[in-house]
Amino acid sequence: MRLVLVLLLLTSPVAAAAREGNSASSRAWQNWALNCQGCHRPDGSGTVGGAPSLPGVVGTFLTTPGGREYLVRVPGVSGAPLNDADLAAVLNWMLNQYDEANLPPDFQPYAAEEVARLRDAPLGTRAGEERARLLSSNK
């Protein structure tokens, strides 16, 4: 079963795109595959009643006050077993991969220092209600 999962990961369109890029992008994709896509799925579509869908949505958080911070403070991100630099790279990869069209023109990639500061204040069980508030304020 584990071999089948590895083969699926390695042959997905997202994996192919990551392999064609540079090594930093490839490492970010690998960290995404190992730590995020189990809940968000390889295409970022999320799971019903679980992890939210990312395509066409995740970049809009960067145009909402508090949204940038939110993306780092959600439990799956703030508690990810990655160092701050690797987590920043995953966030930047995810934003470009799943919602580049909605990134603000002045988008500044996450840096390790910013991630370190923000992940020290996780949202915990409030993440869902904060997500709803942020998305409704962006309409």
N, C-alpha and C positions, 0 to 999 in steps of 0.2 A: 504494500500500500504506500509506504514512504517513497519507494522508487517511482511509483506512478505520479505522486504529487510533485516530486522533483522534476520529472520529465515534463509534466504540465507547466510548471513554472518556467522551465527553460525554453519551452517552445511557444509561450504566449506572445502576442504581438507587443506587449509592453516590454517583455524580456528582450525581444529582438531589437527594439528601439534603443534600449539601454546598452546593449552590446555594441551597437553602431557608434555610440557616443564616446566621450572621453572616460578615463578611468574614474574620475570623481563622480560622474553621472552613473557609471556602472555600480560603484560602491553604494551610492544613494539608492539606486534601484534594488540592490541586494538587501539593504537594510529595510526598505519598504516591503519587499517580498517576505522577509523573515519576521517582521514585527507588525506589519499593518494590514497586508492584504488578506490575512486570514479572516478578518471581520469586514474590511472594506471591499474585498474581492479584487482580483487582478485588474478589472476594468474600472475600479473605483465606484461601482454602483451601490455598494453598501448592502445591508441586509435588513429585511423588514423587521421592525421592532428592535433593531440593534444599531449597528454603525450606520451613520447617514451616508447618502450618496454624495460624491465629491464633484463629478463633472458638471460644469456650468454653474456651480454654486460656491465652491471653496474660495475662489478669488474674490468674490463679493465681500467676504469678511474684511478684506483689507481696505475697503472703501467705507466701512462703518466704524464709528468711534468705539473702541474696545474690542473690535473684531480681530485685530492682529494679535493682541494679547490672548484672546480666547483660544485661537488655534494652538497655542503652546500650552495653555492651562487645562485643556480637556484631559481627562484621566489617562486615556490611551497614549497620549503624547507625553504629558508631564511625567508619567511613570514608565516610559519606554526604557528598556535596558540598553540605552545608547549613550555615549558621551555627548556633551553639548554640541560639539562641532559636527558629529555625525547626525545628530537630530536636526540641527539647522539645515544640513545638506538634504535630508529627507524632506523636510518642510518645503524647501525651495524647489526640489525636484517635483514634489506632489503638486504644488501650485502651477508650475510650468506644464506639467504633464496633463493635468485634469481641468485647468481653467485659465490658461494663459490669456484668453480673450477678455476676461474680466479683471485682470490685474490693472491697478491704477497706473497711469503713465509715469508716475514718479516712484514706482515700486522699488523698494530697497530690499535686497535679499536678507533673510534672517542671518544673524551672526551668532557665534557660539556664546558670546557674552550676554546677548539679549535673551537667548534661550535659557541660559543658566539662571538669570534673574527671574524670568517669568515662570519657569517650571517649579520654582520654590514656593509658588502660591497656587497649587492645583485647585480646580473647581469642584472636584469630587461629584457628589450626587446632584449638584446644581447645574451641571453641564447642559442637560437637555433644556431646562427652562431658560438658561442664558442664551443658548443657540436660537430658540424660538424668539426671544426678545430682540436679539441682534438682527435676525432675518426680517422680522416685522418692521423694525426701524429703518430698514434699507429699502423699503418699497416706496 
